[in-house]
Amino acid sequence: MRTLFKTTSLAALLLLAFSITFGPSCTHAQDFQRSRNTYQTMDDVQRKGYLAEPQFDYLARAALRREPGFDFMRFRRYYAQTRQYDPLGEETLERMNELAFGIETEKDPEKNRLYMDEYQNLLLKHLANLGVVMQALSLSRTNPRFGDPGLFKWIKAGLTRDVLMSGNGRSLDDAYDVITTTEETVLITLLGLQRLDTISNKEGRIYYNMNEVYDPRTKEKWTLFVNTSFPMKFLEAKEKLQKSFTVDLHKQ
């Protein structure tokens, strides 16, 4: 069956052999800060999505080709401005699992093809969502119909590397930038830290988490700052729309 996720050459696999830099990149942090969402309403989401989605679609297809020098920062940034952006990932992961079940169990060839087409389209629209990519990697390892594990491993590595390059977490100014809840969880794991507690704050227009963490290597406890402005502003705009819709219903 036709699939978007074709196996590529051994040379492409060598792209995985990069070094992960744990220190912050000033250029990266500044570029990401300039692109942070300023959502106030879902109209802002629609407007930004109209502009960002062609760019995201182009990058998603470039990621499928594993283009050398692929810009994961832009990939994450544009995804966080699309209308399909799912910072929690719950709805997308639920639908992915439903479609995967249909693909593995549906006997009718036409229905099975429709399941596969929807699965591939859904994955393509969320290919910069770390949680979605990790689920795609897991599924592809159990059944080759779900794609090339090497591709998803490469995308996962690129997304996580970009998060690690976004800061050092020692202060709000040097906070790591995340666009999904999964990114924050994976970040703490990759840093070899244990999360003891989390306090969510807002300073001006910046949302951030102060994670009390423990480093088992140094026996130290310290506060890890994570900027959550992208997901929080999107969810805030979504909540405003839902409240407005509820008020309108009550007026009828």
C-alpha positions as CSV (number, residue, x, y, z in Angstrom):
1,M,0.0,0.0,0.0
2,R,1.2,3.5,-0.8
3,T,2.7,5.4,2.2
4,L,4.1,8.8,2.8
5,F,6.8,7.4,5.0
6,K,9.3,5.7,2.8
7,T,12.6,4.2,4.0
8,T,15.5,6.3,2.9
9,S,19.2,5.6,2.3
10,L,21.9,4.8,4.9
11,A,23.4,8.2,4.3
12,A,20.2,9.8,5.6
13,L,20.3,7.7,8.7
14,L,23.7,9.2,9.5
15,L,21.9,12.5,10.2
16,L,21.0,11.1,13.5
17,A,24.6,11.1,14.6
18,F,24.6,14.7,15.8
19,S,25.8,16.1,19.1
20,I,23.2,17.5,21.5
21,T,24.1,20.9,22.9
22,F,22.8,21.5,26.4
23,G,23.8,25.1,26.6
24,P,21.4,27.9,25.4
25,S,21.8,29.4,21.9
26,C,21.3,33.2,22.0
27,T,20.2,33.3,18.4
28,H,17.8,30.5,18.9
29,A,16.2,32.0,22.0
30,Q,15.9,35.4,20.4
31,D,14.3,34.1,17.3
32,F,11.9,31.9,19.2
33,Q,10.9,34.8,21.5
34,R,10.1,37.0,18.5
35,S,7.8,34.4,17.2
36,R,5.9,33.7,20.4
37,N,2.1,33.8,20.0
38,T,0.2,36.9,20.9
39,Y,-3.2,35.1,20.8
40,Q,-6.0,37.1,22.4
41,T,-9.0,35.4,20.6
42,M,-9.7,32.5,18.3
43,D,-9.9,35.1,15.5
44,D,-6.2,35.7,16.1
45,V,-5.7,31.9,15.9
46,Q,-7.5,31.8,12.6
47,R,-5.6,34.7,11.1
48,K,-2.2,33.4,12.2
49,G,-3.1,29.9,11.0
50,Y,-4.0,31.2,7.6
51,L,-0.5,32.7,7.3
52,A,1.5,29.9,9.0
53,E,-0.1,26.8,7.6
54,P,1.4,26.9,4.1
55,Q,4.8,27.3,5.7
56,F,4.2,24.5,8.1
57,D,2.9,22.2,5.3
58,Y,6.1,22.9,3.3
59,L,8.3,22.1,6.2
60,A,6.4,18.9,7.1
61,R,7.0,17.5,3.6
62,A,10.6,18.6,3.8
63,A,10.9,16.6,7.1
64,L,9.5,13.5,5.4
65,R,12.5,13.8,3.0
66,R,14.9,14.4,5.9
67,E,16.3,17.4,4.2
68,P,19.9,18.2,5.4
69,G,20.0,21.2,7.6
70,F,16.3,21.0,8.4
71,D,15.2,23.9,10.6
72,F,13.4,22.3,13.5
73,M,12.9,25.7,15.3
74,R,10.9,27.1,12.4
75,F,9.0,23.8,12.2
76,R,8.0,24.0,15.8
77,R,7.2,27.7,15.6
78,Y,4.9,27.4,12.6
79,Y,3.1,24.4,14.1
80,A,2.3,26.4,17.2
81,Q,0.6,29.0,14.9
82,T,-1.5,26.6,12.9
83,R,-5.2,26.0,13.5
84,Q,-4.7,22.3,14.1
85,Y,-2.1,23.1,16.9
86,D,-2.7,20.7,19.8
87,P,-0.5,21.6,22.7
88,L,-1.9,18.9,25.0
89,G,-2.0,16.3,22.3
90,E,-4.8,14.4,23.8
91,E,-7.4,14.7,21.0
92,T,-4.8,13.9,18.3
93,L,-3.4,10.9,20.1
94,E,-6.9,9.6,20.8
95,R,-7.8,9.8,17.1
96,M,-4.4,8.3,16.0
97,N,-5.1,5.3,18.2
98,E,-8.6,4.9,16.9
99,L,-7.3,5.0,13.3
100,A,-4.5,2.6,14.1
101,F,-7.0,0.1,15.5
102,G,-9.1,0.5,12.3
103,I,-6.0,-0.1,10.1
104,E,-5.1,-3.3,11.9
105,T,-8.6,-4.7,12.2
106,E,-10.7,-3.5,9.2
107,K,-11.1,-6.3,6.6
108,D,-12.7,-4.2,3.9
109,P,-9.9,-2.9,1.6
110,E,-11.7,0.4,0.8
111,K,-12.5,1.2,4.4
112,N,-8.9,0.2,5.4
113,R,-7.5,2.6,2.8
114,L,-9.6,5.4,4.2
115,Y,-8.3,4.7,7.7
116,M,-4.8,4.8,6.4
117,D,-5.3,8.0,4.4
118,E,-6.7,9.8,7.4
119,Y,-3.9,8.5,9.7
120,Q,-1.3,9.8,7.3
121,N,-3.0,13.2,6.9
122,L,-3.4,13.5,10.7
123,L,0.2,12.7,11.3
124,L,1.4,15.1,8.7
125,K,-0.6,17.9,10.3
126,H,1.0,17.2,13.7
127,L,4.5,16.2,12.6
128,A,6.1,18.9,14.8
129,N,4.2,17.6,17.9
130,L,6.7,15.6,20.0
131,G,4.0,13.5,21.7
132,V,2.5,12.6,18.3
133,V,5.8,11.7,16.8
134,M,6.7,9.5,19.8
135,Q,3.4,7.6,19.3
136,A,4.0,7.3,15.6
137,L,7.5,5.9,16.4
138,S,6.0,3.4,18.8
139,L,3.3,2.2,16.3
140,S,5.8,2.0,13.4
141,R,7.9,-0.4,15.4
142,T,5.0,-2.8,15.8
143,N,3.7,-2.6,12.2
144,P,5.6,-1.3,9.1
145,R,2.3,0.0,7.7
146,F,2.6,2.8,10.1
147,G,5.7,4.2,8.6
148,D,9.5,4.2,8.9
149,P,10.8,4.1,12.5
150,G,14.0,5.7,11.3
151,L,12.2,8.8,10.1
152,F,10.2,9.3,13.3
153,K,13.4,8.7,15.3
154,W,15.1,11.4,13.3
155,I,12.2,13.9,13.8
156,K,12.0,13.1,17.5
157,A,15.7,13.7,17.9
158,G,15.5,17.0,16.0
159,L,12.5,18.3,18.0
160,T,14.1,17.4,21.4
161,R,17.5,18.9,20.3
162,D,15.7,22.2,19.5
163,V,14.1,22.3,22.9
164,L,17.4,21.7,24.6
165,M,19.0,24.5,22.6
166,S,16.3,27.0,23.5
167,G,17.7,27.9,27.0
168,N,19.4,26.6,30.1
169,G,16.4,26.9,32.5
170,R,18.3,28.8,35.2
171,S,16.2,31.9,35.1
172,L,13.1,33.2,33.3
173,D,15.3,35.0,30.8
174,D,17.0,31.7,30.0
175,A,13.9,29.5,30.3
176,Y,13.5,26.6,27.9
177,D,10.8,27.2,25.3
178,V,8.2,24.5,24.9
179,I,5.1,24.2,22.6
180,T,3.6,21.0,24.0
181,T,3.3,19.5,27.4
182,T,5.2,16.4,26.2
183,E,8.2,18.6,25.4
184,E,8.5,19.7,29.0
185,T,8.3,16.2,30.3
186,V,10.8,14.9,27.8
187,L,13.1,17.8,28.5
188,I,13.3,17.1,32.3
189,T,14.0,13.4,31.5
190,L,16.7,14.1,29.0
191,L,18.4,16.5,31.5
192,G,18.5,13.6,34.0
193,L,16.4,15.4,36.5
194,Q,13.6,14.4,38.8
195,R,10.6,16.8,39.0
196,L,9.5,17.3,42.6
197,D,7.0,20.1,42.2
198,T,5.7,22.6,39.6
199,I,4.4,26.1,40.1
200,S,2.8,27.9,37.1
201,N,3.2,31.6,36.9
202,K,2.5,34.6,34.6
203,E,4.6,37.7,34.4
204,G,3.2,40.3,32.0
205,R,2.5,38.4,28.8
206,I,4.8,35.5,29.6
207,Y,3.6,32.2,31.0
208,Y,6.1,29.9,32.6
209,N,6.5,27.0,34.9
210,M,8.9,26.9,37.8
211,N,9.9,23.2,38.3
212,E,11.5,22.2,41.5
213,V,13.9,19.5,40.3
214,Y,16.5,17.2,41.9
215,D,19.7,16.2,40.2
216,P,20.8,12.8,41.4
217,R,24.3,13.3,40.0
218,T,25.0,16.4,42.1
219,K,22.5,15.8,44.9
220,E,21.3,19.4,44.3
221,K,17.7,20.8,44.2
222,W,17.1,23.8,42.0
223,T,14.4,25.6,40.0
224,L,14.1,24.9,36.3
225,F,12.3,27.6,34.3
226,V,10.2,26.6,31.3
227,N,8.4,29.2,29.1
228,T,4.9,27.9,28.3
229,S,3.6,31.0,26.5
230,F,2.9,29.2,23.2
231,P,0.6,26.5,24.6
232,M,-1.0,28.7,27.4
233,K,-1.9,31.6,25.1
234,F,-3.5,29.2,22.6
235,L,-5.5,27.4,25.4
236,E,-6.5,30.7,26.9
237,A,-7.9,31.9,23.5
238,K,-9.7,28.6,23.1
239,E,-11.2,28.8,26.6
240,K,-12.5,32.4,25.9
241,L,-14.2,31.1,22.7
242,Q,-15.9,28.2,24.7
243,K,-17.1,30.6,27.4
244,S,-18.4,33.0,24.7
245,F,-20.2,30.1,23.0
246,T,-21.8,29.1,26.3
247,V,-23.0,32.6,27.0
248,D,-24.6,32.8,23.6
249,L,-26.4,29.6,24.1
250,H,-27.8,30.8,27.4
251,K,-29.1,34.0,25.7
252,Q,-31.2,31.9,23.2
